Amino acid sequence: MKTLKTRLQKKIEPIYLVQGEDVLLYDKALELIKSACNLQLEEFNFLSFDDDSFDGDAIIDACETLPIASDKKIILLKNLTKINENFKKKLKDYMKKPVESTCLVIFDFYNKFDFVICDVISAKRLDEKSLQELIVSALKKQGKTITKDACEKLIESCCSYYSLIKNEVDKLCACDDFEITDKIVEGMVCKETEFTVFELTDALSKRDSQKAVSLLNLMDKDTKTFTLVLNHFRRLFFVAISDLSDKELADVLGVKEYAIVKARTLAKNFSKLQLKNIYEMLDDVDFYIKNGQMQVENALYYLIFGILYC
């Protein structure tokens, strides 16, 4: 991802494969590719296919059709999970001689397209050193500096998701202080609780008790955090037992589609029985809190250890 803009300036490849866990970076990659392609008449020259609209023949036909009043067209395959062997064969045949005026972009959160040999765009979270360099550089452009402790706290609060860090850096640039300190970050940066809950769930699924407790220590022990944990595990349970598509389930649960994408990945680390037991435990704890039988902070730690050993 760090070098994508430079690579696009040199050459726009006919196929890009985007893989990684930072879902927000997928949109950033597409934005850069769209800008480089300078699409005209986007309603005709940008076509998107997901599981609901999947049609192998239509995808290949779209790739082979020339753009309308534009030098380029973009075909987006958005986190497909239902690809069949027939489509794989046709895509492999297309890759042997792709149409140069077509830019095929494959969002592959589920790693279904590992067989595709092309330019790969990493949407994995950046390492701490790279994030620190980006933060320092962004602040320097605004005439500001940041202490090492403040930089580490900013990264930690955003769970190393660059898209979130960038938004917080924009906020910090607007403050009056020239040096961003630990205290300023503490006061201005919103801890991304929803992302921390995702990290917490991941740690719990791997039975990493040390990381799980460390993440919980970062979070506010209040009703809002408990509700996020409650809703998150309920979402995992529904994802595990539902046959609905990502979009349909997102509409039913009232969340963004990428939240369902993430939930599917995490749900695979639990059995359906485990998720059912966790779901019932959450309902019991919710009842205890509402009836004054348990404090929220105690409830959160009770849940963490209950899930670790369920």
VOSE-949720 format. One line per 3 residues: their letters; for each residue x, z, y of N, C-alpha, C. Coordinates in steps of 0.05 Angstrom, whole numbers, plus 5000, padded with zeros to 4 digits. Each point is the difference from the previous one (the first is absolute). Layout:
N
A> X/Z/Y/X/Z/Y/X/Z/Y | ...
This chain:
310
MKT> 5016/5000/4976/4984/5000/5024/5017/5000/5025 | 5023/5014/4999/5017/5003/5024/5011/4974/5010 | 5004/4981/4981/5012/4974/5007/4980/4977/5001
LKT> 4974/5006/4996/4980/4979/4997/4999/4982/5025 | 4999/5013/5023/4997/4984/5025/5023/4980/5003 | 5024/5009/4994/5024/4983/5002/4999/4977/4980
RLQ> 4991/5007/4976/4998/4980/4979/4979/4979/5007 | 4978/5008/5012/4979/4982/5007/5009/4981/5023 | 5017/5010/5017/5010/4983/5022/5018/4977/4989
KKI> 5014/5006/4977/5017/4980/4988/4984/4980/4984 | 4981/5011/4984/4984/4982/4982/4976/5015/4991 | 4977/4985/4999/4976/5011/4989/4998/4990/4971
EPI> 5002/5019/4981/4999/4993/4972/4972/4993/4991 | 4997/4984/4979/4973/4992/4991/4985/5022/4986 | 5015/5021/4990/4987/5022/4986/5014/5026/5007
YLV> 4984/5021/5006/5010/5027/5005/4985/5019/4982 | 5015/5018/4988/4988/5021/4983/5006/5027/5014 | 4978/5015/5006/5003/5026/5014/4993/5022/4980
QGE> 5019/5018/4996/4997/5022/4981/5010/5026/5012 | 4987/5022/4992/5008/5026/5010/4977/5018/5004 | 5005/5026/5007/4979/5020/5002/4990/5005/5028
DVL> 5015/4990/5020/4991/5005/5028/4980/4978/5007 | 4975/5005/4995/4979/4979/5003/4999/4989/5028 | 5005/5017/5020/4998/4990/5028/5021/4979/5006
LYD> 5022/5000/4985/5020/4979/5005/4992/4973/4990 | 4981/4999/4982/4990/4974/4991/4988/4984/5023 | 4984/5014/5016/4988/4987/5023/5021/4992/5021
KAL> 5021/5016/5002/5021/4993/5019/5015/4975/4991 | 5004/4997/4974/5013/4976/4989/4983/4976/5005 | 4974/5002/4995/4982/4978/5005/4999/4992/5029
ELI> 5001/5020/5017/5000/4995/5029/5024/4984/5009 | 5024/5007/4989/5024/4985/5006/5000/4972/4989 | 4989/4997/4976/4998/4973/4988/4981/4982/5016
KSA> 4977/5012/5007/4981/4985/5016/5012/4990/5027 | 5015/5018/5012/5012/4994/5026/5021/4977/4997 | 5015/5002/4978/5021/4979/4996/4988/4973/4993
CNL> 4977/5000/4986/4987/4975/4993/4985/4987/5023 | 4994/5017/5021/4986/4990/5023/4975/4984/4992 | 4983/5014/4985/4975/4987/4990/4982/4991/5022
QLE> 4989/4976/4996/4979/4990/5018/4974/4999/4983 | 4978/5002/5013/4974/5000/4985/5001/5018/4976 | 5004/5026/5005/5004/5019/4978/4976/5001/4981
EFN> 4976/4994/5010/4977/5000/4983/5002/4980/4977 | 5016/4979/5004/5004/4980/4979/5027/5003/4986 | 5019/5012/5013/5027/5000/4990/5010/5028/4991
FLS> 4981/5019/4998/5007/5026/4988/4978/5007/4980 | 5008/5000/4975/4980/5006/4978/5010/5024/4985 | 4982/5019/4994/5007/5025/4986/4983/5002/4975
FDD> 5014/5008/4978/4986/5005/4974/5006/5028/4990 | 4979/5014/4992/5004/5026/4987/4986/4999/4973 | 4997/5024/4987/4988/5000/4974/4971/4989/5000
DSF> 4986/5006/5022/4972/4991/5001/4998/4969/5003 | 5019/4988/5015/4998/4972/5005/5020/4983/4983 | 5012/5014/4980/5020/4986/4984/4989/4976/4985
DGD> 5014/4978/5003/4994/4975/4986/5027/4985/4998 | 5011/5000/4976/5027/4988/4997/5002/4972/5009 | 4980/4983/4992/5001/4972/5008/4998/4997/5031
AII> 4982/5016/5012/4997/4999/5029/5025/5008/5015 | 5015/5019/4989/5025/5009/5012/5021/4978/5000 | 5003/4988/4977/5019/4978/4997/4992/4976/5018
DAC> 4975/4993/5000/4990/4979/5017/5006/5005/5029 | 4995/5025/5008/5005/5008/5028/5030/4998/5007 | 5017/5007/4981/5029/4998/5005/5009/4971/5002
ETL> 4986/4982/4986/5009/4972/4999/4987/4983/5022 | 4980/5011/5014/4986/4986/5022/5016/5003/5026 | 5002/4978/5014/5015/5001/5026/4985/5015/5021
PIA> 5015/5012/5019/4986/5014/5022/4985/4981/5019 | 4982/5011/5015/4984/4984/5019/5010/5005/5028 | 5010/4980/5013/5010/5001/5028/5019/5024/5004
SDK> 5017/5004/4981/5020/5022/5001/5023/4992/4982 | 5024/5009/5007/5024/4995/4984/4999/5015/4974 | 4988/5024/5001/5000/5018/4977/4972/5010/4994
KII> 4996/5009/4975/4977/5015/4992/5009/5023/4983 | 4985/5022/4999/5007/5023/4985/4978/5006/4979 | 5009/5004/4975/4982/5009/4979/5008/5028/4992
LLK> 4982/5019/5002/5006/5028/4994/4986/5009/4974 | 5016/5010/4981/4989/5012/4976/5003/5030/5004 | 4977/5014/5002/5000/5027/5008/4996/5020/4977
NLT> 5022/5010/4989/5000/5021/4980/4982/4993/4976 | 5004/4976/4989/4984/4992/4977/5007/5017/4975 | 4980/5007/4985/5005/5015/4975/4988/4985/4976
KIN> 4985/4979/5005/4985/4987/4978/5011/4972/4993 | 5026/4996/5005/5011/4974/4994/5002/4995/4970 | 4995/4975/4992/5001/4994/4971/5024/4982/4995
ENF> 5005/4995/4974/5023/4984/4992/4998/4971/5009 | 4976/4990/5001/4996/4972/5010/5009/4997/5029 | 4992/5020/5016/5008/4999/5028/5031/5003/5003
KKK> 5011/5018/4984/5029/5004/5001/5015/4974/4995 | 4990/4985/4980/5013/4975/4993/4997/4980/5023 | 4977/4998/5012/4995/4981/5022/5018/5008/5024
LKD> 5002/5026/5005/5016/5009/5023/5030/4994/4995 | 5009/5005/4975/5028/4993/4993/5005/4971/5004 | 4981/4983/4992/5003/4971/5004/5001/4993/5030
YMK> 4983/5013/5016/5000/4995/5029/5027/5008/5012 | 5011/5022/4991/5025/5011/5011/5023/4981/4996 | 4998/4983/4980/5022/4981/4994/5002/4979/5023
KPV> 4978/4994/5013/5000/4981/5022/4979/5008/5020 | 5004/5022/5015/4980/5009/5019/4997/4981/5024 | 4977/5000/5012/4995/4984/5024/5013/5013/5024
EST> 5017/4986/5014/5016/5012/5021/4983/5009/5024 | 4977/4987/5004/4983/5008/5023/4983/5024/4994 | 5001/5009/4975/4984/5024/4992/5019/5023/4997
CLV> 4991/5023/5010/5015/5025/4996/4982/5019/4984 | 5007/5003/4975/4985/5017/4982/5011/5029/5002 | 4983/5019/5008/5009/5028/5003/4985/5016/4979
IFD> 5015/5014/4983/4988/5016/4979/5004/5030/5005 | 4979/5014/5006/5000/5029/5002/4999/5011/4971 | 5020/5014/4991/5001/5008/4972/5004/5030/4996
FYN> 4982/5016/5010/5002/5029/4998/5001/5009/4970 | 4986/4985/4983/4998/5008/4972/5022/4988/4982 | 5018/4985/5012/5022/4987/4985/4990/4982/4977
KFD> 4980/4984/5007/4989/4981/4981/5015/4973/5001 | 5016/4996/5021/5013/4974/5004/5030/5002/4997 | 5010/5017/4982/5029/5002/4996/5012/4974/4989
FVI> 4983/4983/4989/5010/4975/4989/5006/4979/5022 | 4991/5006/5025/5004/4981/5022/5029/5002/5010 | 5014/4977/5000/5027/4999/5011/4999/4987/5028
CDV> 5004/5017/5019/4998/4990/5028/5013/5021/5019 | 4997/4996/5026/5010/5019/5019/4983/5026/4999 | 5012/5022/4994/4986/5026/4997/5002/5016/5026
ISA> 4978/5010/5010/4999/5017/5024/4994/5028/4990 | 5018/5018/5006/4997/5028/4991/4982/5016/5019 | 4979/5011/4990/4983/5018/5015/5004/5029/4992
KRL> 5023/5005/4987/5006/5027/4993/5008/5016/5025 | 4995/5026/4999/5009/5016/5022/5030/4999/5004 | 5008/5000/5025/5029/4998/5006/5014/5026/4994
DEK> 5025/4999/4995/5016/5025/4996/5003/5015/5026 | 5006/5025/4998/5002/5017/5024/5020/4990/5020 | 5023/4991/4991/5020/4990/5018/4990/4976/5017
SLQ> 4987/4981/4986/4989/4977/5014/4979/5008/5020 | 4983/5019/4992/4979/5009/5018/5012/5014/5025 | 5020/5016/4996/5013/5014/5022/5012/4979/5020
ELI> 5012/4979/4989/5012/4979/5017/4978/4986/5016 | 4978/4995/4988/4978/4986/5014/4988/5018/5022 | 4997/5026/4994/4990/5019/5019/5018/5002/5025
VSA> 5026/5004/4994/5020/5003/5021/5000/4974/5017 | 5000/4977/4987/5000/4975/5015/4976/4996/5018 | 4976/5006/4989/4975/4997/5015/5000/5018/5024
LKK> 5009/5025/4997/5000/5019/5022/5022/4992/5021 | 5022/4990/4990/5022/4992/5019/4991/4978/5019 | 4983/4982/4990/4990/4978/5017/4983/5011/5023
QGK> 4989/5024/4996/4984/5013/5021/5016/5021/5015 | 5026/5000/4996/5017/5019/5015/4999/5028/4989 | 4993/5003/4974/4996/5027/4989/5019/5004/4976
TIT> 5005/5026/4994/5015/5007/4976/4983/5019/4984 | 5009/5006/4975/4986/5018/4983/5020/5017/4984 | 4995/5025/4997/5018/5017/4985/4997/4995/4970
KDA> 5020/5007/4984/4999/4995/4971/4977/5014/4987 | 4996/5026/5008/4977/5015/4988/4973/4988/5007 | 4998/4990/5025/4974/4988/5009/4995/4974/4985
CEK> 5021/4985/4995/4998/4975/4986/4991/5005/4971 | 5012/5020/4987/4993/5007/4973/4971/5010/4998 | 4992/5015/5020/4972/5010/5000/4980/4978/5004
LIE> 5007/4981/5017/4982/4977/5005/4996/4984/4974 | 5022/4995/4986/4999/4985/4974/4983/5015/4980 | 5005/5026/4998/4986/5017/4981/4971/5001/5006
SCC> 4993/5003/5026/4971/5002/5007/4985/4974/4994 | 5014/4977/5000/4987/4975/4994/5005/4991/4971 | 5010/5018/4984/5005/4994/4971/5016/4974/4996
SYY> 5018/4995/5019/5019/4977/4998/4986/4972/5002 | 4975/5000/5009/4986/4974/5003/5007/4989/5028 | 5015/4978/5001/5010/4990/5025/4977/4992/5019
SLI> 4978/4989/4990/4978/4993/5017/4990/5024/5016 | 4999/5023/4987/4990/5024/5013/5021/5011/5019 | 5025/4998/4992/5022/5010/5017/5000/4984/5026
KNE> 4996/4974/4998/5001/4982/5024/4979/5009/5020 | 4976/5007/4991/4978/5009/5018/5008/5026/5014 | 5013/5018/4985/5008/5025/5012/5023/4997/5019
VDK> 5018/4981/4995/5022/4995/5018/4989/4989/5027 | 4979/4983/4998/4988/4990/5025/4989/5023/5017 | 4988/5020/4986/4990/5024/5014/5023/5016/5013
LCA> 5021/5003/4985/5023/5016/5010/5013/4986/5024 | 5000/4974/5000/5012/4985/5022/4984/5005/5026 | 4976/5007/4998/4983/5004/5024/5003/5028/5012
CDD> 5014/5018/4986/5004/5027/5011/5021/5000/5022 | 5001/5021/5016/5018/5002/5023/5028/5007/4993 | 5005/5012/4977/5026/5009/4993/5018/4977/4991
FEI> 5026/5001/5007/5018/4979/4992/5012/5005/4972 | 5002/5026/4992/5009/5006/4973/4976/5011/4984 | 4994/4987/4977/4979/5009/4983/5010/5021/4981
TDK> 4989/5024/5003/5010/5023/4984/4980/5006/4978 | 5008/5018/4982/4984/5010/4979/4973/5011/5010 | 5002/5014/5022/4976/5012/5012/4980/4979/5010
IVE> 5011/4979/5012/4983/4978/5010/4985/4986/4977 | 5015/4994/4979/4989/4987/4976/4978/5018/4988 | 5005/5026/4999/4981/5019/4989/4974/4999/5016
GMV> 5003/4997/5027/4976/5001/5017/4985/4974/5003 | 5015/4978/4996/4987/4973/5006/4994/4984/4975 | 5015/5004/4979/4996/4982/4976/4979/5012/4982
CKE> 4981/4983/4993/4979/5008/4981/5011/4998/4972 | 4998/5022/4985/5008/4999/4972/4979/4983/4986 | 5010/4980/4986/4981/4981/4987/4990/5014/4974
TEF> 4980/5017/5003/4991/5016/4978/4990/4982/4976 | 4986/4979/5007/4990/4983/4978/5023/4988/4984 | 5021/4992/5013/5023/4989/4986/5015/5023/4985
TVF> 5000/5023/5011/5013/5023/4987/4984/5007/4975 | 4973/4998/5001/4983/5004/4977/5007/4980/4978 | 5004/4975/5008/5008/4979/4981/5026/5008/4986
ELT> 5020/5008/5016/5026/5009/4989/4996/5024/4982 | 4983/5018/5008/4994/5024/4984/4988/4993/4973 | 4981/4981/5001/4987/4991/4975/5021/4986/4982
DAL> 5017/4985/5012/5021/4986/4984/5018/5021/4986 | 5008/5021/5015/5017/5021/4989/4986/5014/4978 | 4974/5006/5004/4984/5014/4979/4998/4983/4975
SKR> 4996/4974/5004/4997/4982/4976/5026/4999/4984 | 5023/5005/5013/5026/4999/4987/5009/5028/4991 | 4982/5020/5004/5005/5028/4993/5025/5010/5015
DSQ> 5004/4990/5024/5023/5009/5017/4991/5024/5017 | 5001/5023/4989/4989/5024/5013/5015/5007/5026 | 5027/4996/5000/5016/5007/5023/4992/4982/5024
KAV> 4997/4974/4996/4992/4982/5021/4972/5005/5009 | 4982/5006/4981/4972/5005/5006/4997/5024/5019 | 5014/5022/4993/4999/5024/5016/5012/4995/5028
SLL> 5023/4985/5001/5013/4994/5025/4981/4984/5018 | 4986/4981/4989/4981/4984/5016/4977/5017/5010 | 4990/5017/4983/4978/5017/5008/5009/5019/5022
NLM> 5025/5009/4999/5010/5017/5021/5001/4986/5028 | 5002/4973/4999/5000/4985/5025/4973/4997/5013 | 4979/5004/4983/4973/4994/5009/4987/5025/5012
DKD> 4981/4995/5018/4984/5022/5010/4981/5010/4978 | 4999/5026/4997/4983/5012/4979/4972/5005/5011 | 4986/4979/5006/4973/5003/5012/4980/4984/4985
TKT> 4975/5002/5010/4978/4987/4986/5003/4969/5000 | 5012/4989/5022/5004/4971/5001/5018/4991/4977 | 5022/5015/4996/5019/4992/4979/4987/5003/4972
FTL> 4985/5021/4997/4986/5004/4974/4981/4977/4995 | 4985/4992/5021/4981/4978/4997/5014/4974/4993 | 5023/4995/5012/5015/4976/4994/5009/4999/4971
VLN> 5010/5023/4990/5008/5003/4972/4976/4995/4982 | 4978/5013/5007/4975/4998/4985/4991/4971/4998 | 4999/4986/5023/4991/4972/5000/5019/4982/4986
HFR> 5026/5006/5002/5020/4983/4988/4998/5000/4970 | 4997/5024/4988/4998/5001/4971/4972/4990/4990 | 4980/5004/5016/4974/4988/4993/5003/4969/4999
RLF> 5014/4989/5020/5005/4971/5001/5014/4991/4975 | 5021/5015/4991/5015/4993/4976/4981/5000/4976 | 4982/5020/4999/4982/5001/4977/4981/4976/5000
FVA> 4989/4993/5023/4981/4978/5001/5015/4973/4994 | 5024/4998/5009/5016/4975/4994/5005/4998/4970 | 5005/5023/4987/5006/5000/4971/4976/4992/4983
ISD> 4975/5007/5009/4977/4995/4984/4983/4976/5009 | 5007/4989/5023/4983/4978/5011/5011/4973/4992 | 4981/4981/4997/5007/4972/4995/4998/4983/5026
LSD> 4994/5013/5022/4997/4985/5026/5028/4990/5009 | 4999/4979/5016/5025/4990/5012/5010/5019/5022 | 5024/4995/5009/5011/5017/5022/4982/5000/5024
KEL> 4991/4976/5008/4984/4998/5024/4973/5014/4996 | 4987/4996/4977/4974/5012/4995/5002/5030/5000 | 5021/5010/4987/5004/5029/4998/5006/5012/5028
ADV> 5016/4985/5015/5007/5009/5028/4974/5003/5016 | 4982/4980/4997/4975/5001/5015/4982/5023/4991 | 5000/5006/4974/4983/5022/4989/5011/5027/5010
LGV> 5027/5003/5000/5012/5025/5007/5005/5003/5030 | 4996/4978/5015/5004/5001/5029/5029/5003/5008 | 5019/4987/4986/5028/5001/5007/5011/4972/5002
KEY> 5025/4998/5010/5012/4974/5002/5009/4990/4972 | 5001/4974/4997/5006/4989/4974/5028/5008/4989 | 5019/5003/5019/5027/5007/4990/5000/5029/4989
AIV> 4981/5017/5008/4998/5027/4989/4992/4998/4970 | 4984/4981/4993/4992/4996/4972/5023/4988/4984 | 5015/4982/5013/5024/4989/4987/5019/5022/4993
KAR> 5005/5018/5018/5018/5023/4995/4989/5018/4978 | 4974/5005/5002/4987/5018/4981/5003/4989/4971 | 4997/4974/4997/5003/4988/4973/5028/5005/4988
TLA> 5020/4998/5017/5027/5005/4991/5004/5028/4991 | 4989/5019/5015/5003/5029/4993/4983/5007/4976 | 4976/4989/4999/4982/5007/4978/5011/4994/4972
KNF> 5018/4980/4999/5012/4992/4975/5018/5022/4988 | 5008/5019/5017/5018/5021/4991/4984/5024/4989 | 4973/4998/5000/4983/5021/4989/4982/4987/4979
SKL> 4992/5016/4980/4980/4990/4982/4973/5004/5013 | 4979/4986/4990/4973/5004/5011/4991/5029/4996 | 5007/5012/4978/4992/5027/4995/5014/5019/5019
QLK> 5025/4996/5006/5014/5016/5020/4986/4998/5027 | 4994/4976/5009/4987/4996/5026/4972/5013/5000 | 4986/4999/4977/4974/5013/4999/5003/5030/5003
NIY> 5020/5011/4986/5004/5029/5002/5009/5009/5029 | 5016/4983/5012/5009/5006/5028/4976/4998/5018 | 4983/4980/4996/4976/4996/5017/4982/5025/4998
EML> 4997/5010/4976/4982/5024/4996/5013/5025/5012 | 5027/5002/4998/5014/5023/5012/4998/4999/5030 | 5002/4976/5012/4997/4997/5029/4972/5009/5009
DDV> 4980/4992/4985/4972/5008/5007/4997/5030/4999 | 5012/5013/4980/4999/5029/4997/5013/5014/5024 | 5024/4990/5007/5015/5012/5022/4985/4996/5026
DFY> 4989/4977/5004/4984/4994/5024/4977/5020/5002 | 4987/5006/4978/4978/5020/5000/5011/5027/5007 | 5023/5008/4989/5011/5027/5006/5007/5002/5030
IKN> 5011/4979/5012/5007/5001/5028/4975/5003/5017 | 4980/4984/4994/4976/5000/5016/4985/5027/4998 | 5004/5014/4978/4986/5025/4996/5018/5024/5006
GQM> 5024/4995/5013/5017/5021/5008/5015/5014/4978 | 5001/4988/4976/5013/5013/4978/5030/4993/4997 | 5008/4981/5017/5028/4992/4999/5009/4989/5027
QVE> 5023/5008/5009/5011/4990/5025/5011/4971/4996 | 4999/4983/5021/5009/4973/4997/5029/4997/4991 | 5018/5016/5012/5028/4998/4993/5004/5007/4970
NAL> 4987/5022/4991/5003/5008/4972/4988/4978/4982 | 4978/4988/5009/4987/4979/4985/5018/4976/4995 | 5014/4992/5021/5018/4977/4998/5023/5005/4980
YYL> 5012/5024/5001/5021/5006/4981/4989/5002/4971 | 4976/5012/4999/4986/5002/4974/4996/4972/4988 | 4991/4981/5017/4995/4973/4990/5026/4986/4992
IFG> 5021/5003/5016/5025/4987/4994/5010/5008/4972 | 5001/5026/4995/5010/5010/4974/4980/4994/4977 | 4974/4999/5008/4980/4993/4980/5003/4972/4991
ILY> 5006/4981/5019/5003/4972/4993/5026/4996/4985 | 5021/5014/5008/5026/4997/4987/4999/5006/4970 | 4983/5019/4993/4999/5009/4972/4973/4993/4987
C> 4985/4981/5011/4975/4993/4988/5004/4983/4975
